[in-house]
Amino acid sequence: IISSLGYKFDWNGGKNVSTTISLFYEGQSGDPYSYVYNGSSARNLNNEDGSTSRNRSLIWIPADASEINLTDDSQWEALNTFIEEDAYLSANRGGYAKKNGARTPFTNQIDMRILQDFGALLGGKANKIQFSFDIFNVGNLINSSWGVRYNNPFDYRLINFEGYAADGTTPQFSFTDDRLDLDRFNIADFSSRWRMRVGLRYIFN
């Protein structure tokens, strides 16, 4: 979503002294990523063909505690809370997570520009000095929680694969991720900061 809004104030009859204020808005959905099993032995847990340089075995999203064999049953409450607070996971219980099925949070950023013009006729020609003042991501200047962008995790390693039970076929898992909501994502540091730029132009015809 991209939109802009601007207004020009003329301060004299000759309309050669003016102030223009503009706002530019950009809103976009977050980047896609996949929920996968964690651990080097889980890189190709599903025995797929191709590269195993990254963890790419998509997790089964348990509908209840009976659908996952945790090494410590007390971990279920934390895992269940994580699933319930995640829009994608909670809507897809009882099935495998899809590749790139989840997205990082939606982002909103607003930029502001102020132009101050001072004009005069010199030798019958219009001349103008223009001062510009830009604030990029002005929301972050007002509130440090606004205008934040999040890095794409590509593969979110949610559930740890701990190996197999004594029967050699039953997989065992653990859950140790205690982060919830936005704390789960890394902030894109530079693009999330507010920035300012001052400019000067001389315009003549």
ZIUR-V190966 format. One record per run of one state. SS is the DSSP state (~ for helix, > for strand, _ for the rest). FROM is the first residue (numbers start at 0). TO is the last residue. If there is no record, write none. Layout:
SS&FROM&TO / SS&FROM&TO
This chain:
_&0&0 / >&1&9 / _&10&15 / >&16&27 / _&28&30 / >&31&37 / _&38&38 / ~&39&41 / _&42&56 / >&57&57 / _&58&58 / >&59&60 / _&61&63 / ~&64&66 / _&67&68 / >&69&69 / _&70&71 / ~&72&83 / _&84&85 / ~&86&90 / _&91&93 / >&94&95 / _&96&100 / >&101&102 / _&103&105 / >&106&121 / _&122&123 / >&124&135 / _&136&136 / ~&137&141 / _&142&148 / >&149&149 / _&150&153 / >&154&163 / _&164&169 / >&170&173 / _&174&179 / ~&180&183 / _&184&185 / >&186&186 / _&187&187 / ~&188&191 / _&192&193 / >&194&203 / _&204&204
